C-alpha cells in the first residue's frame, strides 16, 4: 500500500490497520534496518505520525479512504481485529 498510495501518487496519509500498526512499531525498533527497508521497498522513509498530532477530520478521511481501498483490493474490513478475532486460534 505504501507504494501505491505514496505521496508521489498524490496521497498524503494512509491509515494503517491495527495489525499493520503493531508490525510497523516493531519494525521501527531497529531504525537503521527500518530506514534501509523503506528505501529498498518504496524509495523513501515512511514517516510515522502519532495520532495526537493528526487532525481528527484528516484521520477520519484517511481511515475511510484506506478502508475503501482495502475493501476494493482484497475484500477485507480493516476494522476487524485480525489479531484477536481469529476463529480457532487461542493462546
C-alpha atoms as an extended CHARMM CRD file, in Angstrom:
* protein
*
        91  EXT
         1         1  UNK       CA              0.0000000000        0.0000000000        0.0000000000  PROA      1               0.0000000000
         2         2  UNK       CA              2.8600000000        2.3840000000        0.7190000000  PROA      2               0.0000000000
         3         3  UNK       CA              3.9550000000        2.1430000000       -2.9060000000  PROA      3               0.0000000000
         4         4  UNK       CA              0.5320000000        2.5410000000       -4.4980000000  PROA      4               0.0000000000
         5         5  UNK       CA             -0.7090000000        5.2250000000       -2.0880000000  PROA      5               0.0000000000
         6         6  UNK       CA              2.5470000000        7.1740000000       -1.7920000000  PROA      6               0.0000000000
         7         7  UNK       CA              2.9790000000       10.9620000000       -1.6360000000  PROA      7               0.0000000000
         8         8  UNK       CA              4.3820000000       10.8210000000       -5.1790000000  PROA      8               0.0000000000
         9         9  UNK       CA              0.9750000000        9.4800000000       -6.3050000000  PROA      9               0.0000000000
        10        10  UNK       CA             -0.9110000000       12.3320000000       -4.6210000000  PROA      10              0.0000000000
        11        11  UNK       CA             -1.6730000000       10.6820000000       -1.2780000000  PROA      11              0.0000000000
        12        12  UNK       CA             -0.5690000000       12.4750000000        1.8570000000  PROA      12              0.0000000000
        13        13  UNK       CA             -1.6320000000        9.9810000000        4.5130000000  PROA      13              0.0000000000
        14        14  UNK       CA             -2.5200000000        6.2780000000        4.5520000000  PROA      14              0.0000000000
        15        15  UNK       CA             -4.2280000000        4.9360000000        7.6520000000  PROA      15              0.0000000000
        16        16  UNK       CA             -2.7060000000        1.5900000000        8.7240000000  PROA      16              0.0000000000
        17        17  UNK       CA             -4.7980000000       -1.2600000000       10.0590000000  PROA      17              0.0000000000
        18        18  UNK       CA             -4.2780000000       -2.1600000000       13.7140000000  PROA      18              0.0000000000
        19        19  UNK       CA             -2.2390000000       -5.2370000000       12.7950000000  PROA      19              0.0000000000
        20        20  UNK       CA             -0.0650000000       -3.2480000000       10.3750000000  PROA      20              0.0000000000
        21        21  UNK       CA              0.4940000000       -0.5410000000       13.0030000000  PROA      21              0.0000000000
        22        22  UNK       CA              1.7010000000       -3.1330000000       15.5360000000  PROA      22              0.0000000000
        23        23  UNK       CA              4.1360000000       -4.5770000000       12.9820000000  PROA      23              0.0000000000
        24        24  UNK       CA              5.1810000000       -1.0650000000       11.9590000000  PROA      24              0.0000000000
        25        25  UNK       CA              6.0390000000       -0.1380000000       15.5600000000  PROA      25              0.0000000000
        26        26  UNK       CA              8.0180000000       -3.3570000000       15.9260000000  PROA      26              0.0000000000
        27        27  UNK       CA              9.9400000000       -2.6810000000       12.7160000000  PROA      27              0.0000000000
        28        28  UNK       CA             10.7930000000        0.8630000000       13.8270000000  PROA      28              0.0000000000
        29        29  UNK       CA             12.5500000000       -0.5220000000       16.9170000000  PROA      29              0.0000000000
        30        30  UNK       CA             15.5750000000       -1.0070000000       14.6600000000  PROA      30              0.0000000000
        31        31  UNK       CA             15.7680000000        2.3880000000       12.9120000000  PROA      31              0.0000000000
        32        32  UNK       CA             18.6960000000        1.6270000000       10.6020000000  PROA      32              0.0000000000
        33        33  UNK       CA             17.0740000000       -1.5620000000        9.3040000000  PROA      33              0.0000000000
        34        34  UNK       CA             13.7110000000        0.2240000000        9.0780000000  PROA      34              0.0000000000
        35        35  UNK       CA             15.1880000000        3.0760000000        7.0240000000  PROA      35              0.0000000000
        36        36  UNK       CA             17.0690000000        0.6520000000        4.7840000000  PROA      36              0.0000000000
        37        37  UNK       CA             13.9700000000       -1.4960000000        4.1980000000  PROA      37              0.0000000000
        38        38  UNK       CA             11.8180000000        1.5630000000        3.4320000000  PROA      38              0.0000000000
        39        39  UNK       CA             14.3300000000        2.9090000000        0.9040000000  PROA      39              0.0000000000
        40        40  UNK       CA             14.6740000000       -0.5280000000       -0.7080000000  PROA      40              0.0000000000
        41        41  UNK       CA             10.9250000000       -1.2570000000       -0.8620000000  PROA      41              0.0000000000
        42        42  UNK       CA              9.2650000000        2.1040000000       -1.5780000000  PROA      42              0.0000000000
        43        43  UNK       CA             12.0970000000        4.5520000000       -2.2610000000  PROA      43              0.0000000000
        44        44  UNK       CA             11.5940000000        6.7900000000        0.7850000000  PROA      44              0.0000000000
        45        45  UNK       CA             11.3680000000        6.5140000000        4.5700000000  PROA      45              0.0000000000
        46        46  UNK       CA              7.7550000000        6.1640000000        5.6580000000  PROA      46              0.0000000000
        47        47  UNK       CA              7.1950000000        8.6250000000        8.4960000000  PROA      47              0.0000000000
        48        48  UNK       CA              5.0220000000        7.6090000000       11.4230000000  PROA      48              0.0000000000
        49        49  UNK       CA              2.6530000000       10.3420000000       12.6450000000  PROA      49              0.0000000000
        50        50  UNK       CA              1.3040000000        9.6500000000       16.1410000000  PROA      50              0.0000000000
        51        51  UNK       CA             -2.4700000000       10.1160000000       16.2990000000  PROA      51              0.0000000000
        52        52  UNK       CA             -2.4990000000       13.1110000000       18.6920000000  PROA      52              0.0000000000
        53        53  UNK       CA             -0.5630000000       15.1190000000       16.0860000000  PROA      53              0.0000000000
        54        54  UNK       CA             -3.0010000000       14.3080000000       13.2530000000  PROA      54              0.0000000000
        55        55  UNK       CA             -6.1200000000       16.4270000000       12.6710000000  PROA      55              0.0000000000
        56        56  UNK       CA             -9.2880000000       14.4590000000       13.5560000000  PROA      56              0.0000000000
        57        57  UNK       CA            -11.0050000000       15.1840000000       10.2190000000  PROA      57              0.0000000000
        58        58  UNK       CA             -7.8780000000       14.2040000000        8.2850000000  PROA      58              0.0000000000
        59        59  UNK       CA             -7.6070000000       10.9830000000       10.2970000000  PROA      59              0.0000000000
        60        60  UNK       CA            -11.2640000000       10.0410000000        9.6390000000  PROA      60              0.0000000000
        61        61  UNK       CA            -10.9470000000       10.8620000000        5.9330000000  PROA      61              0.0000000000
        62        62  UNK       CA             -7.7480000000        8.8310000000        5.5990000000  PROA      62              0.0000000000
        63        63  UNK       CA             -9.2760000000        5.9280000000        7.5210000000  PROA      63              0.0000000000
        64        64  UNK       CA            -12.3240000000        5.9380000000        5.2260000000  PROA      64              0.0000000000
        65        65  UNK       CA            -10.1210000000        6.1670000000        2.1110000000  PROA      65              0.0000000000
        66        66  UNK       CA             -7.9010000000        3.3160000000        3.2970000000  PROA      66              0.0000000000
        67        67  UNK       CA            -10.9040000000        1.1430000000        4.2400000000  PROA      67              0.0000000000
        68        68  UNK       CA            -12.3960000000        1.6760000000        0.7850000000  PROA      68              0.0000000000
        69        69  UNK       CA             -9.0810000000        0.8670000000       -0.9190000000  PROA      69              0.0000000000
        70        70  UNK       CA             -8.6280000000       -2.3280000000        1.1190000000  PROA      70              0.0000000000
        71        71  UNK       CA            -12.2290000000       -3.3780000000        0.5440000000  PROA      71              0.0000000000
        72        72  UNK       CA            -11.8540000000       -2.8680000000       -3.2130000000  PROA      72              0.0000000000
        73        73  UNK       CA             -8.4410000000       -4.5420000000       -3.3930000000  PROA      73              0.0000000000
        74        74  UNK       CA             -8.9050000000       -7.5180000000       -1.0780000000  PROA      74              0.0000000000
        75        75  UNK       CA            -12.4790000000       -7.5960000000        0.2380000000  PROA      75              0.0000000000
        76        76  UNK       CA            -11.0910000000       -7.1320000000        3.7750000000  PROA      76              0.0000000000
        77        77  UNK       CA            -12.5730000000       -4.9740000000        6.5110000000  PROA      77              0.0000000000
        78        78  UNK       CA             -9.7390000000       -3.1630000000        8.2770000000  PROA      78              0.0000000000
        79        79  UNK       CA            -11.9930000000       -2.5330000000       11.2800000000  PROA      79              0.0000000000
        80        80  UNK       CA            -11.9350000000       -6.2650000000       12.0560000000  PROA      80              0.0000000000
        81        81  UNK       CA             -9.4500000000       -7.1420000000       14.7540000000  PROA      81              0.0000000000
        82        82  UNK       CA             -7.4720000000       -9.8200000000       12.9390000000  PROA      82              0.0000000000
        83        83  UNK       CA             -5.1550000000      -10.2980000000       15.9110000000  PROA      83              0.0000000000
        84        84  UNK       CA             -7.8100000000      -11.3760000000       18.4080000000  PROA      84              0.0000000000
        85        85  UNK       CA            -10.8320000000      -12.3750000000       16.3360000000  PROA      85              0.0000000000
        86        86  UNK       CA             -9.2240000000      -15.3090000000       14.5910000000  PROA      86              0.0000000000
        87        87  UNK       CA            -11.5400000000      -18.3050000000       14.7260000000  PROA      87              0.0000000000
        88        88  UNK       CA             -9.9830000000      -21.4310000000       16.1120000000  PROA      88              0.0000000000
        89        89  UNK       CA             -6.8670000000      -19.7360000000       17.4500000000  PROA      89              0.0000000000
        90        90  UNK       CA             -6.4190000000      -19.4250000000       21.2030000000  PROA      90              0.0000000000
        91        91  UNK       CA             -3.3710000000      -18.5510000000       23.2470000000  PROA      91              0.0000000000
